[in-house]
């Protein structure tokens, strides 16, 4: 599995250095969609595996299945965070 370089989230600046892979998905690589575990920013991994924010156009152009998976993941992260507080 490719190693994710420690990189600050482009939105919240939390350093992310790992990726959790959802069942049935391939290991992260360039173009992989991701969500920041801290602020739930929608991200995409670049050629160097460093995340950048998805643009509004990229979000609008996501296939429904990808958009639904991202929103499900965002909701789960927010729910888990709320349960901890």
Buried (B, 14 or more C-beta within 10 A) or exposed (E): EEEBEEBEBBBEEEEBEEBEEEEEEEEBEEEBBBBBBBEBBBBBBEEEBBBBBBEEEEBEEBEEEEBEBBEEBBEEBEEEEEEEE
